Structure formats: structure tokens, C-alpha cells
Amino acid sequence: MATNESGHSKRGLASADEKTRSEVARKGGQAVSRNRQHMAEIGRKGGVAVSRDRQHMAEIGRKGGEARGTPGSEQQNEKKSA
């Protein structure tokens, strides 16, 4: 079995050669692009399901507001440097 730089054994596609990994990745990208409308519908359904739980959505918004207001956060630093 092949090993990577850290000495751990590679399994599955990690042990395949670069050409094989590239081919598998290309086929995956083609599959997604052919079903773009289907994938968009799945995403919409997930969003609708999550947003029905108003308490959960409120918690998400609260966490976002807290993170944004925290001194030293990435967003704050980006605004200061702009």
C-alpha cells in the first residue's frame, strides 16, 4: 500500500495515480453540472425545512451578530483596512 509524506497509508482514490483521480473528479463535475436544476431544488427544500424552525434561525442570527461584534474578528479587520 502506498504512503503519503507523513507516512500514513493511502486508501481508496488517494492511492490511485494522478490521471485516475483527475478522471474521477472530472466525471463528478459533469454529473453535478448535468443535474444543476435538480441540485438547486434540493438546496431550496433544505433551506425551507431549516427556516421553518424559527427558534433555530433566531439562534443562528444571534451567533452571527455576536461574532460580527467581537473585536478582532476577521470581518472587523477587513472593514478597518478598507
C-alpha positions as CSV (number, residue, x, y, z in Angstrom):
1,M,0.0,0.0,0.0
2,A,1.3,3.5,-0.9
3,T,2.1,6.0,1.8
4,N,1.9,9.8,1.8
5,E,4.5,12.3,3.0
6,S,3.5,11.8,6.7
7,G,4.0,8.1,6.5
8,H,0.3,7.2,6.6
9,S,-1.1,4.7,4.2
10,K,-3.2,5.9,1.3
11,R,-6.6,4.2,0.7
12,G,-9.2,4.4,-2.0
13,L,-8.7,7.2,-4.5
14,A,-5.7,8.5,-2.5
15,S,-3.8,5.5,-3.7
16,A,-4.7,6.0,-7.4
17,D,-2.4,7.7,-9.8
18,E,-2.9,11.4,-10.7
19,K,-4.6,10.6,-14.0
20,T,-7.2,8.4,-12.4
21,R,-8.0,10.9,-9.6
22,S,-8.4,13.6,-12.3
23,E,-10.7,11.5,-14.3
24,V,-12.9,10.7,-11.3
25,A,-13.1,14.4,-10.4
26,R,-14.0,15.4,-13.9
27,K,-16.8,12.8,-14.0
28,G,-18.1,14.1,-10.7
29,G,-18.2,17.7,-12.0
30,Q,-20.0,16.6,-15.1
31,A,-22.6,14.8,-13.1
32,V,-23.3,17.9,-11.0
33,S,-23.5,20.2,-14.0
34,R,-26.0,18.0,-15.7
35,N,-28.3,18.0,-12.7
36,R,-27.8,21.6,-11.7
37,Q,-31.6,22.3,-11.6
38,H,-32.2,19.2,-9.5
39,M,-29.4,20.2,-7.1
40,A,-30.8,23.7,-6.8
41,E,-34.2,22.2,-5.9
42,I,-32.7,20.0,-3.2
43,G,-30.9,23.1,-1.7
44,R,-34.2,25.1,-1.7
45,K,-36.0,22.3,0.1
46,G,-33.3,22.1,2.7
47,G,-33.4,25.9,3.2
48,V,-37.2,25.8,3.6
49,A,-37.0,23.0,6.1
50,V,-34.4,24.7,8.2
51,S,-36.2,28.1,8.1
52,R,-39.4,26.6,9.5
53,D,-37.7,26.3,12.9
54,R,-37.8,30.0,13.9
55,Q,-36.0,29.4,17.1
56,H,-33.1,27.8,15.3
57,M,-33.0,30.7,12.8
58,A,-33.0,33.2,15.6
59,E,-30.1,31.4,17.3
60,I,-28.1,31.4,14.0
61,G,-28.7,35.2,13.6
62,R,-27.7,35.8,17.2
63,K,-24.5,33.9,16.8
64,G,-23.7,35.9,13.6
65,G,-24.3,39.2,15.3
66,E,-22.1,38.2,18.3
67,A,-19.3,37.1,16.0
68,R,-19.5,40.3,14.0
69,G,-19.4,42.5,17.0
70,T,-16.4,40.7,18.5
71,P,-13.2,42.9,18.5
72,G,-10.5,41.3,16.3
73,S,-12.9,39.3,14.2
74,E,-11.9,38.9,10.5
75,Q,-14.9,41.0,9.3
76,Q,-14.0,43.9,11.6
77,N,-10.3,43.8,10.4
78,E,-11.4,43.8,6.8
79,K,-13.5,46.9,7.3
80,K,-10.7,48.7,9.1
81,S,-8.2,48.0,6.3
82,A,-10.6,49.1,3.5
